[in-house]
Amino acid sequence: MKYVLFLPQMSHKTYNTLERVKPGRDHGAEAKEMSEKLQFLFDRYNRLYWRGRLPRYRVQAAGLDGSILGRCDLRRRTIEIDV
């Protein structure tokens, strides 16, 4: 069984605060800051649209393969998003 999570479209203001991560580079503090912003958005949308009923997931920025925009690991409860 596959689960798909659809998040509402981000506003231009929110999108502009997220900088792109290029695969294969060490981004350190940049990736950590982006991951914190993505986690904030996930938690906010969970409260706003699902009344906090979604399970707790760790959301992180990732430099994924160009054909993959995001990946969800249900067992580890992690979501990676290509930014």
C-alpha positions in Angstrom: 0.0 0.0 0.0 1.4 3.4 -1.0 0.7 6.6 0.9 0.9 10.0 -0.8 1.0 13.3 1.1 -0.1 16.3 -0.8 0.8 19.7 0.7 -0.8 22.9 -0.4 1.2 25.0 -2.8 3.7 27.3 -1.1 3.3 31.0 -1.4 6.0 32.9 -3.4 7.1 34.4 -0.1 7.7 31.0 1.5 9.2 29.5 -1.7 11.7 32.4 -2.0 13.1 31.7 1.5 14.2 28.2 0.4 17.4 28.1 -1.5 18.3 25.2 -3.8 20.6 22.4 -2.7 22.8 20.9 -5.4 23.4 17.1 -5.2 26.8 15.9 -4.2 27.8 19.1 -2.3 28.3 19.5 1.4 25.9 22.2 2.5 26.2 21.9 6.2 24.4 24.9 7.8 22.5 25.8 4.7 20.9 22.3 4.5 20.2 22.3 8.2 18.4 25.7 8.0 16.3 24.6 5.0 15.4 21.4 6.8 14.2 23.4 9.8 12.0 25.5 7.4 10.6 22.5 5.8 9.9 20.8 9.2 8.2 24.0 10.3 6.0 24.0 7.1 5.1 20.3 7.6 4.1 20.9 11.3 2.2 24.0 10.4 0.2 22.3 7.6 -0.4 19.3 9.8 -2.0 21.6 12.5 -3.8 23.8 9.9 -5.3 21.2 7.5 -5.2 17.9 9.5 -5.7 19.2 13.1 -2.4 17.6 14.1 -3.6 14.1 13.2 -0.7 13.2 10.8 2.0 11.0 12.4 5.2 12.7 13.4 7.7 12.8 10.5 11.2 14.2 10.3 11.4 16.4 7.2 14.7 17.3 5.6 16.2 19.0 2.6 18.0 16.7 0.2 19.8 16.9 -3.1 18.0 14.1 -4.8 18.4 12.7 -8.3 16.9 15.2 -10.8 13.9 12.9 -11.6 12.9 12.6 -7.9 11.3 15.5 -6.2 10.7 13.9 -2.8 10.9 10.6 -1.0 9.0 9.3 2.1 10.3 6.4 4.2 7.3 5.1 6.1 9.3 2.8 8.4 11.8 5.5 9.5 9.2 8.3 9.3 11.3 10.6 7.3 10.5 12.8 4.3 13.3 14.1 2.0 12.5 16.9 -0.3 14.6 18.0 -3.2 15.1 21.7 -2.9 
